[in-house]
């Protein structure tokens, strides 16, 4: 009895350690502190003077764009105005003094708007690439654009508007580096530099601009508890159902690969790549609501859940309760998905013709599933 009690204590302690060590090996995604991004205080300012300026700036920016302008031309016009305003506030006010002023907040917002414009609309210019994920370049010729974006964010931090703003900027810079593919392109063959203190030795003979970007990334990662990586493996759990001649209801479990922690967001904000989720293996058990003795046990391989499409082609199972032993069937499904929800048409083919008339044929299937338990770290 004492041995069992001791083992129980050990298991509990190990479980707590697994969860508390930076959410590294085990966690519940929607509770993971390492993925809780701080809110942008700078974006929610209540300073009337700043709000009036930003409102007038928006009107000026929109007025410069005509219906005949291409997206690139519109972005360039807006960038010229932002550059002019940034130069004015840098040169005309003591924005780097310790005192928090409206001018300091305005300059920070101008810099933030410029970063957003470069990454989302300008993308690349004269060989300087700001966002590889949206650029036509296959890889960065140089990291000049990346380091420019990082420097603008660093300037906002140097204004020292508030600790929360500084934290937000560091997290934003981490997100930018990952989602623009800059992190991947530092060393596509080996990302172990991220885990090595001796980064210059790890990236020996690499271009200096890539080393600068890598050092910036490491500095931000160490000064925050935020994890910018998005993909993870998890155990998914949920409820499944079907309607044909009868109503069927049950539960499911799956081994999932997940591309983004928020299941209802359709694409990454910086790379604009669609999110996806795939169950490498899934199993569900459905009960006939009119006759609970009839059950369908199903197994699926690579159930793909695109932001809007649900595809589960390799799904087989066993009918129970219609014969002395289980009868195999094949049940592919194709339909729609959104977040944790899905709805599909499914065709049921029972292999044994002698019992086929007793089984379903055409089904409307539905389900709710969430990757509840994360296994391993974010990648």
Secondary structure, 3 states (H helix, E strand, C coil): CHHHHHHHHHHHHHHHHHHHCCCCCEECHHHCHHHCCCCCCHHHCCCHHHHHHHHHHHHHHHHHCCCCCCHHHHHHHHHHHHHHHHHHHHHHCCCCCCCCCHHHHHHHHHHHHHHHHHHHHHCEECCEECCCCCCCCCCCCCCHHHHHHHHHHHHHHHHCCCHHHHHHHHHHHHHHHHHCCHHHHHCCCCCHHHHCCCHHHHCCCCCHHHHHHHHHHHHHHHHCCCCCCCCEEEEEEEEEEEECCCEEEEEEEEEEEECCCCCCCCECCCCCCECEEEEEEEEEEEEECCCCCCEEEEEEEEEEEECCEEEECEEEEEEECCCCCCEEEEEEEEEEEECCEEEEEEEEEECCCCCHHHCCCEEEEEEEEEEEEEECCCC
